[in-house]
Amino acid sequence: MNERFLPVATSELRTTQAAEGLRRRAFTVAEIEAMVAAGIIAENERFELIGGEVVPMSAKGLRHERLKTWVMRQLFRQLPDSIAFTPETTFRLSPDTFLEPDFVLYDTAVGLEGLDGATCLLAIEIADTSLDYDKGRKALIFSAFGIPELWVIDAVTRLATVFREPSPVGYRRVVDVRPENTLTALTVAGLDLRLADFT
């Protein structure tokens, strides 16, 4: 008996178009999670899924990790019990997009199960080699999903860029906060950081 293998029709597979114009198969968050569970992708492999495309993340250096630890201590000291924060979680924004910000803050009552673009109060990125990406493409994604406030902290200069008033095409308000000035969250009462205090 002769078996015939028919190719899957192009219309049946979701595809994306890469920068060089080649079509690519788009993945869903569920498919990526299944590949991790099956051991196809290592659990500690660092990447984000943006519109179905797997985007590798750069390795984090010591400077980034030291500043992240300091920020985590400040969050722990300052946040009331009603506000939770989670570091480096898989932040699922849609069926084909997840990001891994350094911190997400949300109401404790919402829990991680209810965390999405509508319930996230603040996302914080600490950037070293990824500064341009975090302030550019990644900020656009956070804005498109309605994250009300995003902080991108430069691990080298300690300059913080604050993004507020999200829209589908980017944040309407972007302000730089110098390390010696106080970084105050509008979406989380009582949260203030002065990055010059980091030593």
C-alpha positions as a Python dict, from the first residue, in 0.01 Angstrom:
ca = {
    (1, 'M'): (0, 0, 0),
    (2, 'N'): (136, 342, -93),
    (3, 'E'): (100, 610, 170),
    (4, 'R'): (79, 969, 72),
    (5, 'F'): (186, 1245, 311),
    (6, 'L'): (9, 1567, 235),
    (7, 'P'): (161, 1893, 353),
    (8, 'V'): (-46, 2090, 597),
    (9, 'A'): (-225, 2370, 416),
    (10, 'T'): (-61, 2705, 476),
    (11, 'S'): (-391, 2850, 592),
    (12, 'E'): (-407, 2595, 877),
    (13, 'L'): (-85, 2716, 1041),
    (14, 'R'): (-50, 3055, 1199),
    (15, 'T'): (249, 3231, 1053),
    (16, 'T'): (438, 3551, 1118),
    (17, 'Q'): (661, 3746, 887),
    (18, 'A'): (1019, 3798, 999),
    (19, 'A'): (1217, 4114, 934),
    (20, 'E'): (1388, 3958, 632),
    (21, 'G'): (1050, 3879, 478),
    (22, 'L'): (1047, 3503, 538),
    (23, 'R'): (735, 3340, 675),
    (24, 'R'): (765, 3171, 1013),
    (25, 'R'): (534, 2943, 1207),
    (26, 'A'): (387, 3126, 1505),
    (27, 'F'): (372, 2953, 1845),
    (28, 'T'): (119, 2993, 2124),
    (29, 'V'): (192, 3024, 2495),
    (30, 'A'): (26, 2683, 2547),
    (31, 'E'): (254, 2520, 2287),
    (32, 'I'): (566, 2670, 2446),
    (33, 'E'): (454, 2551, 2791),
    (34, 'A'): (393, 2201, 2650),
    (35, 'M'): (744, 2197, 2500),
    (36, 'V'): (892, 2296, 2835),
    (37, 'A'): (689, 2025, 3011),
    (38, 'A'): (808, 1767, 2755),
    (39, 'G'): (1171, 1869, 2802),
    (40, 'I'): (1208, 2000, 2446),
    (41, 'I'): (1288, 2344, 2586),
    (42, 'A'): (1487, 2369, 2909),
    (43, 'E'): (1305, 2530, 3201),
    (44, 'N'): (1590, 2774, 3258),
    (45, 'E'): (1614, 2884, 2895),
    (46, 'R'): (1552, 3258, 2879),
    (47, 'F'): (1327, 3393, 2607),
    (48, 'E'): (1002, 3578, 2553),
    (49, 'L'): (717, 3503, 2313),
    (50, 'I'): (605, 3807, 2117),
    (51, 'G'): (323, 3768, 1870),
    (52, 'G'): (407, 3400, 1835),
    (53, 'E'): (781, 3459, 1778),
    (54, 'V'): (1040, 3325, 2022),
    (55, 'V'): (1279, 3608, 2116),
    (56, 'P'): (1596, 3503, 2304),
    (57, 'M'): (1695, 3715, 2603),
    (58, 'S'): (2050, 3817, 2680),
    (59, 'A'): (2228, 3677, 2985),
    (60, 'K'): (2210, 3886, 3301),
    (61, 'G'): (2533, 4020, 3442),
    (62, 'L'): (2638, 4080, 3802),
    (63, 'R'): (2558, 4453, 3784),
    (64, 'H'): (2200, 4373, 3680),
    (65, 'E'): (2156, 4111, 3952),
    (66, 'R'): (2293, 4332, 4230),
    (67, 'L'): (2055, 4615, 4141),
    (68, 'K'): (1764, 4372, 4107),
    (69, 'T'): (1833, 4238, 4456),
    (70, 'W'): (1837, 4592, 4597),
    (71, 'V'): (1507, 4680, 4425),
    (72, 'M'): (1353, 4356, 4557),
    (73, 'R'): (1451, 4451, 4912),
    (74, 'Q'): (1291, 4794, 4870),
    (75, 'L'): (969, 4638, 4740),
    (76, 'F'): (958, 4393, 5029),
    (77, 'R'): (1008, 4674, 5285),
    (78, 'Q'): (767, 4925, 5135),
    (79, 'L'): (472, 4735, 4991),
    (80, 'P'): (164, 4675, 5206),
    (81, 'D'): (19, 4327, 5234),
    (82, 'S'): (-249, 4424, 4979),
    (83, 'I'): (12, 4455, 4701),
    (84, 'A'): (212, 4155, 4577),
    (85, 'F'): (519, 4149, 4358),
    (86, 'T'): (675, 3863, 4167),
    (87, 'P'): (1021, 3862, 4009),
    (88, 'E'): (1084, 3719, 3663),
    (89, 'T'): (747, 3554, 3621),
    (90, 'T'): (613, 3442, 3286),
    (91, 'F'): (373, 3732, 3233),
    (92, 'R'): (105, 3594, 2997),
    (93, 'L'): (-51, 3880, 2801),
    (94, 'S'): (-233, 3693, 2524),
    (95, 'P'): (-246, 3343, 2371),
    (96, 'D'): (67, 3420, 2167),
    (97, 'T'): (260, 3662, 2388),
    (98, 'F'): (439, 3642, 2720),
    (99, 'L'): (713, 3860, 2865),
    (100, 'E'): (944, 3808, 3161),
    (101, 'P'): (987, 4145, 3333),
    (102, 'D'): (1215, 4170, 3634),
    (103, 'F'): (913, 4255, 3854),
    (104, 'V'): (537, 4279, 3823),
    (105, 'L'): (323, 4434, 4096),
    (106, 'Y'): (-47, 4356, 4139),
    (107, 'D'): (-323, 4337, 4400),
    (108, 'T'): (-274, 4040, 4630),
    (109, 'A'): (-643, 3953, 4588),
    (110, 'V'): (-589, 3910, 4212),
    (111, 'G'): (-305, 3660, 4259),
    (112, 'L'): (-79, 3529, 3986),
    (113, 'E'): (-375, 3341, 3838),
    (114, 'G'): (-550, 3669, 3763),
    (115, 'L'): (-243, 3862, 3651),
    (116, 'D'): (-276, 4011, 3303),
    (117, 'G'): (-252, 4347, 3130),
    (118, 'A'): (-564, 4476, 3304),
    (119, 'T'): (-459, 4375, 3656),
    (120, 'C'): (-87, 4456, 3653),
    (121, 'L'): (-24, 4779, 3845),
    (122, 'L'): (344, 4828, 3762),
    (123, 'A'): (611, 4644, 3564),
    (124, 'I'): (979, 4704, 3636),
    (125, 'E'): (1265, 4623, 3401),
    (126, 'I'): (1630, 4649, 3504),
    (127, 'A'): (1832, 4687, 3187),
    (128, 'D'): (2198, 4647, 3112),
    (129, 'T'): (2264, 4518, 2761),
    (130, 'S'): (1889, 4514, 2685),
    (131, 'L'): (1825, 4886, 2746),
    (132, 'D'): (1726, 4978, 2389),
    (133, 'Y'): (1494, 4678, 2361),
    (134, 'D'): (1331, 4741, 2701),
    (135, 'K'): (1270, 5111, 2627),
    (136, 'G'): (1165, 5047, 2268),
    (137, 'R'): (994, 4733, 2147),
    (138, 'K'): (916, 4595, 2493),
    (139, 'A'): (766, 4924, 2616),
    (140, 'L'): (539, 4926, 2309),
    (141, 'I'): (416, 4577, 2399),
    (142, 'F'): (347, 4671, 2761),
    (143, 'S'): (160, 4979, 2641),
    (144, 'A'): (-46, 4789, 2383),
    (145, 'F'): (-164, 4553, 2659),
    (146, 'G'): (-260, 4845, 2887),
    (147, 'I'): (6, 4817, 3159),
    (148, 'P'): (-52, 5153, 3333),
    (149, 'E'): (304, 5211, 3447),
    (150, 'L'): (644, 5078, 3344),
    (151, 'W'): (984, 5158, 3493),
    (152, 'V'): (1298, 5081, 3294),
    (153, 'I'): (1606, 5125, 3513),
    (154, 'D'): (1948, 5154, 3350),
    (155, 'A'): (2177, 4930, 3556),
    (156, 'V'): (2481, 5129, 3443),
    (157, 'T'): (2374, 5492, 3497),
    (158, 'R'): (2081, 5425, 3737),
    (159, 'L'): (1870, 5659, 3528),
    (160, 'A'): (1507, 5542, 3535),
    (161, 'T'): (1268, 5596, 3247),
    (162, 'V'): (905, 5604, 3359),
    (163, 'F'): (633, 5520, 3108),
    (164, 'R'): (270, 5616, 3181),
    (165, 'E'): (-63, 5660, 3001),
    (166, 'P'): (-58, 5353, 2775),
    (167, 'S'): (-215, 5350, 2430),
    (168, 'P'): (-220, 5091, 2149),
    (169, 'V'): (73, 5271, 1982),
    (170, 'G'): (289, 5349, 2285),
    (171, 'Y'): (297, 5536, 2612),
    (172, 'R'): (185, 5899, 2591),
    (173, 'R'): (398, 6012, 2882),
    (174, 'V'): (766, 5921, 2917),
    (175, 'V'): (985, 6085, 3183),
    (176, 'D'): (1346, 6028, 3288),
    (177, 'V'): (1417, 6028, 3662),
    (178, 'R'): (1776, 6088, 3769),
    (179, 'P'): (1924, 5863, 4042),
    (180, 'E'): (1934, 6145, 4300),
    (181, 'N'): (1562, 6214, 4252),
    (182, 'T'): (1283, 6004, 4397),
    (183, 'L'): (1111, 5753, 4173),
    (184, 'T'): (747, 5746, 4284),
    (185, 'A'): (482, 5503, 4161),
    (186, 'L'): (146, 5651, 4067),
    (187, 'T'): (-21, 5312, 4057),
    (188, 'V'): (112, 5181, 4390),
    (189, 'A'): (68, 5415, 4685),
    (190, 'G'): (371, 5461, 4908),
    (191, 'L'): (630, 5311, 4672),
    (192, 'D'): (933, 5540, 4641),
    (193, 'L'): (1284, 5452, 4525),
    (194, 'R'): (1593, 5669, 4517),
    (195, 'L'): (1839, 5483, 4301),
    (196, 'A'): (2133, 5691, 4428),
    (197, 'D'): (2089, 5504, 4757),
    (198, 'F'): (2192, 5180, 4588),
    (199, 'T'): (2554, 5107, 4670),
}
